[in-house]
Amino acid sequence: MRYWQIDFARGIAVILMLVFHFFFDASYFEKIQLDGIFWFIFPRIIGGMFIFISGFTMAKTLKGFNPKRFLKFSAIALAITFVTFIFVPEEYVVFGIIHFFALASVIAVPFSRKPNLCLPIGVLIIIAGFYIQQFRFPFYHLLWLGIIPTNFRTLDYYPLLPWFGFMLIGIYFGKKVKLNASDYRGGIVSLLGRNSLKIYLLQHPIIILILQIWYGDIISRVLQL
């Protein structure tokens, strides 16, 4: 069962994601500069929206562990790691948002059966996560948890601490807020929301093509990476 309200909310997040990544890619190829706290906070708000909406959706639809969902996200995550390692080895993605969704889709299952615990535990995880990210550690094996290694650089990083807290809060509100399945609404925004994963995977090649048309030298710079 689909809820147009969820698709619409996810569609808003998709639009914001496309806006950010257009500017991010232009900045990556040194066509513009992204300075200031806004460009640090903005992508994290977008990621938090996707994660909260995912938790909200799980509360409405999850009946147990979904191996198909886990395998799909795991395969995509491995592909992202491989491709970024080839093209940007100094900042390749070790545990990005797709890696997060693969692991969180397993861990969230028992929490979805205890929604009243999700809010306080989620808040604690967020607080603990943002606190611990102030520090750096001389090892890598807990990077997925949120223990950031010294001199760690990556294009995308969404560890369990603090981001799993946003998923738990989404589960809590997904259990508490009543939605009625109704006729299709939301227009193109909901359409974007229903195809968010496809758009996530296709966005960068399309953005690079647009930048190539505008600047003329982007593809040649990609080939030099």
DASULVEN-V872978 format. One record per backbone hydrogen bond with DSSP energy under -0.5 kcal/mol. NH is the residue of the N-H (numbers start at 1). CO is the residue of the C=O. If there is no record, write none. Layout:
nh = <NH:NH>
co = <CO:CO>
This chain:
nh = <4:6:7:8:9:10:11:12:13:14:15:16:17:18:19:20:21:22:23:24:25:26:27:28:29:30:31:32:35:39:40:41:42:44:45:46:47:48:49:50:51:52:53:54:55:56:57:58:59:60:60:61:62:67:70:71:72:73:74:75:76:77:78:79:80:81:82:83:84:85:86:87:88:91:92:94:95:100:101:102:103:104:105:106:107:108:109:111:112:113:113:114:117:118:118:119:120:121:122:123:124:125:126:127:128:129:130:131:132:133:134:135:137:143:145:146:147:148:150:152:155:158:160:161:162:163:164:165:165:166:166:167:168:169:170:171:172:173:174:175:176:177:181:189:190:191:192:193:194:195:195:196:199:200:201:202:203:206:207:208:209:210:211:212:213:214:215:216:216:221:222:223:224:225:225>
co = <2:3:3:4:5:6:7:8:9:10:11:12:13:14:15:16:17:18:19:20:21:22:23:24:25:27:26:26:33:36:37:37:38:40:41:42:43:44:45:46:47:48:49:50:51:52:53:54:55:56:57:57:58:65:66:67:68:69:70:71:72:73:74:75:76:77:78:79:80:81:82:83:84:88:89:92:156:96:97:98:99:100:101:103:103:104:106:107:108:109:110:111:114:114:115:115:116:117:118:119:120:121:122:123:124:125:126:127:128:129:131:132:148:140:142:142:142:146:137:149:91:95:144:145:160:159:160:160:162:162:163:163:164:165:166:167:168:169:170:171:172:173:179:186:186:187:188:189:190:191:192:193:195:196:197:198:199:202:203:204:205:206:207:208:209:210:211:211:212:217:218:219:220:221:222>
